Structure formats: C-alpha cells, structure tokens
Amino acid sequence: MARIIFTEDNHEYQVDGEIKPCVSDILRFVAREVYGDVMQSTLDHAADRGRQVHKSCELLDKYGRVECEEEIVPYVLAYKQFLQDYSPVWSLIEHAMYNKEYDYAGTIDRFGTVVPGRTALVDIKSSYAVQRVSATAQLAGYAKTLPEPPDDLFILHLKPDGTYNLMLMDNDDSVFIACLILHRAMEKKPSRKPRKKKEDPANE
C-alpha cells in the first residue's frame, strides 16, 4: 500500500516520497473559468472558512462535539442536522487517497453509507453556491481513488443560515479526464522544493 503524506500548509501530497499532483491541481483549468473574476481576498476568506468548516465537522464526527468560531457555527449546525436526518455511517473521514493508474492524490471528505445498502462518496461544501461542473469533476476525481466505484455521489452543501442541501450528482468523469489530459500535457518534472501555499475555493 502506498504511503501518503499530505502537508496542509502548501497543500502538497507525497506518495512513497514523491510529490504527486492532486485533484485540485488537475482541475485548475476549471477553477480559473469559475473563479477567475472573483477578487483574491474573497477567495482567500472563502478558502479559510472552508478549512475551518471541514475541520469542525471532522471533530464533530469523531468526538460528537466541537468548539468553533462564531462564523462557523451555522455550518456546523447544518452538518449536525444532516447527521440527525440521515444517520450516515462513515468508513473514511478526511482521508488521503492515491490513484496509481492516473498517478494523482486527493483527500476524500466522507465515504460510507447515506442511503441504506448503498455506498456513498460525499464532498462537503460551504461556498455561497455550488458550481455543478467543477463539483461533478471533483467528485469524479475522488471516486477514482477508491477501490470500487461508489453507488452514489453527493455534494453536501452547508449554508450560512444553518440549513443544508444534499445534492445527488451525476457520475460523469468527462471533465476530470479532459483536465487530466491537459495537466499531463503541461506538467514539468516535479520539484522537491516546498511550494507556496495555494488557496483553492473549489474545496470549500
């Protein structure tokens, strides 16, 4: 089994000592189209909020309670309501994965059961809106890191008013594969020097 090390500060994945591209790297072409006109300060704030929301929800899953900043509370309450409504059973929580065939890594938000008898891959979003094209491509990239394809692909959209929307997404890898082809065409020999920290609003 591959040894995966994820460094959060510069969003870098190492697999057996080699730096590998991640899902966000591969989907940068889509991100530029979706977020290219948004002010960087807005993107930075959204990315920071997304990290806090993800961490708080992870702690809630693992320990049943969490303390968080006031701005994050509505999102955590929305996640708590989702847990009460669906009683999901998670086998993977914020888990780094690697696809050997396509040679990339990524972190799965949640994998387990949401609908009884069906496996589910769930990606958590706290952005103002969900961009379906980028979200579908992102889920496709994560799904390919699993040993078997999941039955269902979901976006769990947590909202600032304390509500949520569980969105069943199409199982369509066409955009992800197109971006992967572009990435491979443009990639250079990876440097082992630490990269500068990047903000990726697609991960919110």
BELBELNOR-V476445 format. One record per helix or strand of 2 or more residues. SS is the DSSP state (H for helix, E for strand). FROM is the first residue (numbers start at 1). LEN is the number of residues. If there is no record, write none. Layout:
ss=SS from=FROM len=LEN
ss=SS from=FROM len=LEN
//
This chain:
ss=E from=4 len=4
ss=E from=12 len=4
ss=E from=18 len=5
ss=H from=23 len=4
ss=H from=28 len=8
ss=H from=40 len=24
ss=H from=70 len=17
ss=E from=89 len=11
ss=E from=104 len=10
ss=E from=119 len=7
ss=H from=132 len=12
ss=E from=152 len=7
ss=E from=164 len=5
ss=H from=174 len=13
ss=H from=201 len=3
//
